[in-house]
Amino acid sequence: MASPNSYPTIQCKSWERPWRTYCVDRSLEDEWLERLNDLSSFDLISICEGHTESGVNERRRLPHFNLRLKDDGLEHLIENWLVYRVPIGASLDRSFDNKYTRADLEVRSGFVKERGVLSQKGIVLLKISAFVDVLDFDPAYYEQQWFDNNVRAAENFDRDTSKILKCFELSPKQEAT
């Protein structure tokens, strides 16, 4: 890994700070960013600490982060989703068990036609977001504890996903060839 001083200087907004070659929310700890960037099956694609000045119904008001399944497992998972959905669903349930967290796994498959060429397109997204039960609201939880718990949960889910993908890597049809 490159040293922090080897990254170019970037100009961030007043509520952000530099991290590697990105501007990130000030309160996001380096440890969380490092851990989420070290996942083996998923890439971190966005993260937000939550902004209390955002409107009541605005999504950015509470913390969240989004992960995308890396390309090396994507096609196989989408093609064999019926095999994977039960163990992956069980892992999602086990990993994200906090009452203040919503874990939303989306498996999308479709087509894109670009420059006259039709190709398949697939994506697997894991959206982790905080939500508020107004009767049970604890604002202190949405600071460090929420990220501590959910980064750990994301690591557990990532580890499980990696094992599940390896376990089912060769379908009977592939073994016969």
C-alpha positions as CSV (number, residue, x, y, z in Angstrom):
1,M,0.0,0.0,0.0
2,A,1.2,3.5,-0.8
3,S,2.2,5.8,2.0
4,P,-0.2,8.6,2.9
5,N,2.3,11.2,1.7
6,S,2.6,9.6,-1.8
7,Y,-0.9,10.7,-2.8
8,P,-1.4,14.0,-4.7
9,T,-2.8,16.9,-2.7
10,I,-6.5,17.4,-3.4
11,Q,-8.8,20.2,-2.5
12,C,-11.9,19.1,-0.5
13,K,-15.0,20.9,0.6
14,S,-15.3,22.3,4.1
15,W,-17.1,19.1,5.5
16,E,-14.6,16.8,3.8
17,R,-11.0,15.7,4.2
18,P,-8.5,14.1,1.9
19,W,-8.1,10.3,2.0
20,R,-5.8,8.7,-0.7
21,T,-7.0,10.4,-3.9
22,Y,-10.5,11.1,-2.7
23,C,-12.4,13.6,-0.6
24,V,-14.4,11.9,2.2
25,D,-16.6,13.1,5.0
26,R,-14.5,14.4,7.9
27,S,-15.8,11.9,10.5
28,L,-15.1,8.8,8.5
29,E,-12.1,7.1,10.2
30,D,-9.2,5.8,8.1
31,E,-9.6,2.4,9.7
32,W,-13.2,2.0,8.3
33,L,-12.1,3.2,4.9
34,E,-9.1,0.8,4.8
35,R,-11.1,-2.2,6.0
36,L,-13.9,-1.5,3.5
37,N,-11.3,-1.2,0.7
38,D,-9.7,-4.5,1.7
39,L,-12.8,-6.6,1.1
40,S,-12.1,-9.6,-1.1
41,S,-15.5,-9.9,-2.9
42,F,-16.8,-6.4,-2.8
43,D,-15.6,-2.9,-3.8
44,L,-16.6,0.2,-1.8
45,I,-18.3,2.5,-4.2
46,S,-19.8,5.2,-1.9
47,I,-19.8,6.1,1.8
48,C,-21.4,8.9,3.8
49,E,-21.2,9.7,7.5
50,G,-24.7,11.2,7.5
51,H,-25.4,14.9,7.6
52,T,-27.8,16.3,10.2
53,E,-28.3,19.5,8.2
54,S,-29.9,17.5,5.4
55,G,-33.7,17.5,5.2
56,V,-35.7,15.0,7.3
57,N,-36.6,12.9,4.3
58,E,-33.2,13.1,2.6
59,R,-31.2,9.9,2.4
60,R,-27.9,11.6,3.3
61,R,-29.2,12.5,6.8
62,L,-28.1,9.2,8.2
63,P,-24.9,7.1,7.6
64,H,-24.7,4.6,4.7
65,F,-22.2,2.9,2.4
66,N,-22.6,0.9,-0.8
67,L,-20.6,-2.0,-2.0
68,R,-20.4,-3.7,-5.5
69,L,-19.5,-7.3,-6.1
70,K,-16.2,-7.4,-8.0
71,D,-16.2,-8.5,-11.6
72,D,-14.4,-11.8,-11.1
73,G,-17.5,-13.4,-9.3
74,L,-20.2,-11.3,-10.9
75,E,-21.1,-13.3,-14.0
76,H,-21.1,-16.7,-12.3
77,L,-23.2,-15.4,-9.4
78,I,-25.8,-13.9,-11.8
79,E,-26.0,-17.0,-14.0
80,N,-26.4,-19.2,-10.9
81,W,-28.4,-16.9,-8.7
82,L,-31.0,-19.7,-7.8
83,V,-28.2,-21.7,-6.3
84,Y,-26.6,-18.8,-4.5
85,R,-29.6,-17.0,-3.1
86,V,-30.3,-19.2,-0.1
87,P,-26.8,-19.3,1.4
88,I,-26.2,-15.6,0.5
89,G,-29.5,-14.6,2.1
90,A,-28.7,-16.6,5.2
91,S,-25.3,-14.8,5.4
92,L,-26.9,-11.4,5.0
93,D,-29.3,-12.2,7.8
94,R,-26.5,-13.4,10.1
95,S,-24.1,-10.6,9.3
96,F,-26.5,-7.6,9.5
97,D,-28.5,-8.2,12.7
98,N,-28.7,-4.6,14.1
99,K,-32.1,-3.0,14.5
100,Y,-30.7,0.3,13.2
101,T,-29.4,-1.0,9.9
102,R,-31.0,-1.9,6.6
103,A,-28.9,-4.2,4.4
104,D,-30.3,-4.4,0.8
105,L,-28.7,-6.8,-1.6
106,E,-29.7,-6.2,-5.2
107,V,-28.8,-8.6,-8.0
108,R,-29.5,-7.0,-11.4
109,S,-29.1,-8.5,-14.8
110,G,-30.0,-7.0,-18.1
111,F,-28.7,-5.7,-21.4
112,V,-27.1,-2.5,-22.6
113,K,-27.0,-1.4,-26.3
114,E,-24.2,1.1,-26.9
115,R,-22.7,2.2,-30.2
116,G,-24.7,-0.5,-32.0
117,V,-23.5,-3.3,-29.9
118,L,-25.8,-5.3,-27.5
119,S,-24.2,-6.8,-24.5
120,Q,-25.2,-8.3,-21.2
121,K,-24.9,-6.2,-18.1
122,G,-25.0,-7.4,-14.5
123,I,-24.4,-5.8,-11.1
124,V,-24.7,-7.0,-7.5
125,L,-25.0,-4.1,-5.0
126,L,-25.0,-4.2,-1.3
127,K,-26.5,-1.1,0.2
128,I,-26.0,-0.6,4.0
129,S,-27.9,2.2,5.5
130,A,-29.0,3.4,8.9
131,F,-32.7,4.0,9.6
132,V,-34.5,5.6,12.5
133,D,-37.3,4.1,14.6
134,V,-38.6,7.4,15.9
135,L,-39.7,5.8,19.2
136,D,-36.3,4.2,19.8
137,F,-33.9,6.9,18.4
138,D,-30.4,7.1,19.9
139,P,-28.4,9.8,18.0
140,A,-25.1,8.8,19.6
141,Y,-25.4,5.4,17.9
142,Y,-25.2,7.0,14.4
143,E,-21.7,8.2,15.0
144,Q,-18.8,5.7,15.6
145,Q,-20.8,2.7,16.8
146,W,-22.9,2.4,13.7
147,F,-19.8,2.3,11.5
148,D,-17.9,0.0,13.8
149,N,-20.7,-2.5,13.8
150,N,-21.5,-2.4,10.1
151,V,-17.9,-2.4,8.8
152,R,-17.5,-5.6,10.9
153,A,-20.8,-7.0,9.5
154,A,-19.7,-6.1,5.9
155,E,-16.4,-8.0,6.5
156,N,-18.3,-11.0,7.8
157,F,-20.7,-10.9,4.8
158,D,-17.7,-10.5,2.4
159,R,-15.9,-13.5,3.9
160,D,-19.1,-15.6,3.6
161,T,-19.7,-14.5,0.1
162,S,-16.2,-15.4,-0.9
163,K,-16.6,-18.9,0.6
164,I,-20.0,-19.4,-1.0
165,L,-18.7,-18.4,-4.4
166,K,-15.7,-20.7,-4.1
167,C,-17.9,-23.6,-2.8
168,F,-20.3,-23.4,-5.8
169,E,-17.7,-22.3,-8.4
170,L,-18.0,-25.5,-10.5
171,S,-21.5,-26.4,-11.5
172,P,-22.1,-30.0,-12.7
173,K,-22.4,-28.7,-16.2
174,Q,-19.0,-27.0,-16.0
175,E,-17.4,-30.2,-14.4
176,A,-18.5,-32.4,-17.3
177,T,-16.6,-30.3,-20.0
